[in-house]
Amino acid sequence: MTLMKSNRAVAYYRSASAEEGNIQKQRDLVEDYANKHNLIIVQEFVDDGYSGLATEESLKKRKAFANLNESIANTDCQCNHIIMRDISRIARDLDFVEKTCRVWKKKGLEVIFVE
């Protein structure tokens, strides 16, 4: 089966605490959504144990988030969707979230929050 770019997605998971099972709970929600909407998750980006603060210091620690943004900026992201549990996975700062989503949408990506 050939995967069309239109049904390909990446998933982003972040947890402020390394609480056992938290990332897996997010993964389960995202995978359930993807399955119900015929989306194929082709890559996952995981920041486990990192704060959702949008400070420069906090963002530097979130390597997976940086890698996701780099992939999008370099058009390496061979997908049309970014799926995550909720808006706070990006950050707790709504202005930062809005700017981030705007950049992603300009690159042709649909941002999906499953909760």
Backbone as CSV, one residue per row, in Angstrom:
resi,resn,N_x,N_y,N_z,CA_x,CA_y,CA_z,C_x,C_y,C_z
1,MET,0.841,-1.181,0.000,0.000,0.000,0.000,0.888,1.248,0.000
2,THR,0.649,2.150,-0.895,1.395,3.395,-0.980,0.768,4.407,-0.035
3,LEU,1.628,5.029,0.769,1.129,6.052,1.678,1.127,7.399,0.977
4,MET,-0.011,8.023,0.950,-0.101,9.360,0.398,0.274,10.340,1.497
5,LYS,0.915,11.427,1.113,1.312,12.426,2.092,0.110,12.940,2.874
6,SER,-1.057,12.983,2.239,-2.230,13.560,2.880,-2.715,12.779,4.097
7,ASN,-2.347,11.513,4.225,-2.797,10.772,5.400,-1.649,10.464,6.353
8,ARG,-0.527,11.126,6.139,0.638,10.911,7.004,0.685,11.989,8.088
9,ALA,1.071,11.565,9.292,1.104,12.485,10.422,2.336,12.230,11.280
10,VAL,2.730,13.263,12.012,3.713,13.094,13.070,2.990,13.353,14.380
11,ALA,3.504,12.768,15.442,2.915,12.953,16.767,3.939,13.614,17.676
12,TYR,3.461,14.497,18.537,4.331,15.127,19.529,3.753,14.853,20.913
13,TYR,4.611,14.372,21.807,4.223,14.091,23.192,5.174,14.835,24.116
14,ARG,4.616,15.469,25.154,5.442,16.115,26.165,4.807,15.910,27.522
15,SER,5.648,15.640,28.486,5.191,15.514,29.864,6.159,16.282,30.745
16,ALA,5.619,17.107,31.637,6.471,17.890,32.534,7.153,17.013,33.581
17,SER,6.495,15.935,33.951,7.099,15.020,34.912,7.361,13.702,34.206
18,ALA,8.328,13.015,34.684,8.634,11.711,34.091,7.737,10.643,34.712
19,GLU,6.506,11.051,35.033,5.537,10.140,35.645,5.321,8.935,34.735
20,GLU,5.460,7.777,35.327,5.345,6.547,34.547,3.982,6.458,33.858
21,GLY,4.011,6.220,32.583,2.782,6.018,31.838,2.184,7.255,31.210
22,ASN,2.650,8.442,31.566,2.053,9.665,31.043,2.215,9.773,29.525
23,ILE,3.402,9.526,29.035,3.627,9.572,27.586,2.801,8.485,26.903
24,GLN,2.739,7.314,27.504,1.968,6.230,26.892,0.484,6.586,26.813
25,LYS,-0.039,7.266,27.815,-1.441,7.700,27.774,-1.675,8.657,26.615
26,GLN,-0.739,9.587,26.417,-0.844,10.511,25.289,-0.771,9.746,23.968
27,ARG,0.173,8.815,23.893,0.344,8.009,22.680,-0.941,7.236,22.361
28,ASP,-1.546,6.647,23.378,-2.791,5.892,23.174,-3.899,6.781,22.613
29,LEU,-4.042,7.997,23.165,-5.066,8.937,22.681,-4.810,9.336,21.228
30,VAL,-3.550,9.649,20.934,-3.192,10.086,19.582,-3.359,8.948,18.580
31,GLU,-2.905,7.751,18.946,-3.042,6.604,18.041,-4.503,6.258,17.794
32,ASP,-5.315,6.368,18.830,-6.742,6.106,18.670,-7.358,7.107,17.679
33,TYR,-7.011,8.378,17.835,-7.508,9.399,16.912,-7.039,9.103,15.486
34,ALA,-5.755,8.817,15.337,-5.197,8.552,14.009,-5.901,7.371,13.349
35,ASN,-6.114,6.306,14.095,-6.787,5.127,13.545,-8.204,5.450,13.092
36,LYS,-8.924,6.220,13.891,-10.314,6.570,13.562,-10.411,7.491,12.348
37,HIS,-9.332,8.212,12.064,-9.350,9.181,10.967,-8.434,8.773,9.809
38,ASN,-8.061,7.509,9.786,-7.252,6.953,8.702,-5.942,7.710,8.484
39,LEU,-5.303,8.087,9.584,-4.011,8.756,9.520,-2.926,7.771,9.953
40,ILE,-1.784,7.867,9.315,-0.649,7.008,9.630,0.406,7.855,10.336
41,ILE,0.746,7.495,11.555,1.791,8.214,12.278,3.142,7.683,11.788
42,VAL,3.886,8.555,11.120,5.147,8.141,10.519,6.353,8.483,11.376
43,GLN,6.153,9.364,12.365,7.254,9.725,13.254,6.684,10.284,14.546
44,GLU,7.383,10.001,15.640,7.001,10.531,16.946,8.137,11.389,17.490
45,PHE,7.770,12.473,18.158,8.709,13.349,18.843,8.294,13.360,20.310
46,VAL,9.210,13.011,21.213,8.864,12.830,22.627,9.805,13.637,23.525
47,ASP,9.221,14.512,24.334,9.946,15.232,25.384,9.354,14.796,26.713
48,ASP,10.031,13.905,27.399,9.537,13.365,28.667,10.301,13.985,29.826
49,GLY,9.572,14.650,30.713,10.191,15.263,31.884,10.589,16.713,31.658
50,TYR,9.906,17.403,30.728,10.247,18.792,30.417,9.032,19.694,30.573
51,SER,9.273,20.853,31.153,8.231,21.838,31.411,7.648,22.394,30.121
52,GLY,6.415,22.861,30.207,5.752,23.496,29.084,5.957,25.003,29.060
53,LEU,6.873,25.503,29.885,7.160,26.932,29.849,7.771,27.294,28.505
54,ALA,7.462,28.487,28.038,7.962,28.910,26.729,9.172,29.827,26.870
55,THR,9.942,29.630,27.925,11.158,30.427,28.091,12.259,29.849,27.205
56,GLU,13.207,30.682,26.870,14.319,30.237,26.025,15.045,29.053,26.670
57,GLU,15.259,29.127,27.968,15.950,28.049,28.691,15.171,26.741,28.628
58,SER,13.875,26.817,28.851,13.034,25.622,28.828,12.973,25.014,27.431
59,LEU,12.830,25.868,26.419,12.730,25.377,25.046,14.019,24.707,24.584
60,LYS,15.170,25.185,25.063,16.452,24.569,24.694,16.537,23.125,25.176
61,LYS,15.893,22.836,26.288,15.929,21.486,26.860,15.027,20.517,26.105
62,ARG,14.058,21.028,25.401,13.069,20.189,24.694,13.594,19.834,23.302
63,LYS,14.478,18.869,23.264,15.165,18.480,22.018,14.182,17.966,20.960
64,ALA,13.192,17.189,21.376,12.238,16.647,20.402,11.423,17.773,19.758
65,PHE,11.033,18.761,20.548,10.289,19.899,20.012,11.156,20.657,19.009
66,ALA,12.430,20.848,19.349,13.364,21.510,18.437,13.531,20.697,17.155
67,ASN,13.645,19.382,17.285,13.783,18.520,16.109,12.541,18.566,15.224
68,LEU,11.372,18.599,15.849,10.121,18.712,15.094,10.119,20.009,14.289
69,ASN,10.438,21.116,14.939,10.452,22.407,14.250,11.513,22.471,13.160
70,GLU,12.643,21.864,13.410,13.707,21.823,12.394,13.250,21.010,11.181
71,SER,12.612,19.900,11.433,12.093,19.059,10.354,11.079,19.827,9.507
72,ILE,10.233,20.588,10.159,9.228,21.385,9.451,9.901,22.512,8.663
73,ALA,10.836,23.198,9.294,11.521,24.314,8.637,12.301,23.851,7.409
74,ASN,12.883,22.671,7.487,13.689,22.136,6.379,12.849,21.344,5.388
75,THR,11.556,21.369,5.570,10.593,20.601,4.760,10.933,19.114,4.707
76,ASP,11.560,18.602,5.771,11.832,17.171,5.888,10.603,16.415,6.370
77,CYS,9.650,17.146,6.903,8.454,16.540,7.475,7.541,16.095,6.330
78,GLN,7.563,14.814,6.037,6.785,14.271,4.924,5.376,13.905,5.388
79,CYS,4.651,14.925,5.854,3.305,14.694,6.366,2.489,15.963,6.211
80,ASN,1.208,15.851,6.504,0.310,17.004,6.464,-0.327,17.306,7.810
81,HIS,-0.023,16.497,8.818,-0.686,16.644,10.114,0.323,16.515,11.258
82,ILE,0.095,17.312,12.289,0.802,17.166,13.562,-0.284,16.897,14.593
83,ILE,-0.152,15.780,15.285,-1.178,15.394,16.262,-0.559,15.379,17.653
84,MET,-1.290,15.921,18.617,-0.873,15.852,20.019,-2.112,15.863,20.908
85,ARG,-1.905,15.538,22.184,-3.051,15.414,23.092,-3.822,16.712,23.218
86,ASP,-3.146,17.784,23.558,-3.844,19.063,23.727,-2.882,20.219,23.500
87,ILE,-3.446,21.398,23.509,-2.693,22.612,23.196,-1.520,22.844,24.150
88,SER,-1.652,22.412,25.399,-0.596,22.654,26.380,0.650,21.803,26.146
89,ARG,0.582,20.845,25.229,1.786,20.062,24.907,2.809,20.951,24.212
90,ILE,2.344,21.956,23.463,3.269,22.885,22.820,3.899,23.765,23.886
91,ALA,3.061,24.426,24.673,3.528,25.309,25.748,2.337,25.782,26.555
92,ARG,2.627,26.391,27.684,1.576,26.960,28.539,1.286,28.415,28.170
93,ASP,2.130,29.011,27.347,2.004,30.398,26.922,1.185,30.439,25.630
94,LEU,-0.033,30.970,25.697,-0.928,30.956,24.542,-0.400,31.761,23.355
95,ASP,0.322,32.855,23.613,0.911,33.618,22.513,1.935,32.774,21.769
96,PHE,2.755,32.055,22.510,3.753,31.185,21.897,3.074,30.071,21.103
97,VAL,2.039,29.497,21.664,1.291,28.433,20.976,0.716,28.955,19.666
98,GLU,0.103,30.139,19.714,-0.496,30.720,18.520,0.561,30.958,17.438
99,LYS,1.703,31.503,17.817,2.773,31.765,16.844,3.293,30.457,16.247
100,THR,3.469,29.459,17.093,3.967,28.162,16.630,2.988,27.530,15.648
101,CYS,1.717,27.520,16.000,0.699,26.936,15.115,0.612,27.695,13.798
102,ARG,0.769,29.006,13.852,0.731,29.812,12.630,1.872,29.417,11.690
103,VAL,3.065,29.236,12.235,4.218,28.809,11.428,3.947,27.448,10.802
104,TRP,3.449,26.513,11.597,3.171,25.169,11.089,2.106,25.208,9.989
105,LYS,1.067,25.994,10.192,-0.001,26.078,9.193,0.492,26.710,7.897
106,LYS,1.394,27.685,7.994,1.969,28.293,6.792,2.772,27.272,5.995
107,LYS,3.272,26.256,6.670,4.006,25.178,5.997,3.054,24.102,5.459
108,GLY,1.750,24.336,5.593,0.765,23.413,5.050,0.371,22.282,5.979
109,LEU,0.666,22.422,7.253,0.361,21.372,8.214,-0.919,21.667,8.982
110,GLU,-1.723,20.669,9.173,-2.895,20.769,10.028,-2.477,20.352,11.433
111,VAL,-2.752,21.199,12.402,-2.424,20.897,13.800,-3.685,20.330,14.454
112,ILE,-3.564,19.131,15.012,-4.724,18.446,15.591,-4.481,18.214,17.077
113,PHE,-5.418,18.694,17.890,-5.410,18.428,19.326,-6.562,17.462,19.593
114,VAL,-6.280,16.329,20.189,-7.310,15.298,20.328,-8.168,15.484,21.577
115,GLU,-7.763,16.338,22.479,-8.588,16.648,23.655,-8.867,18.128,23.711
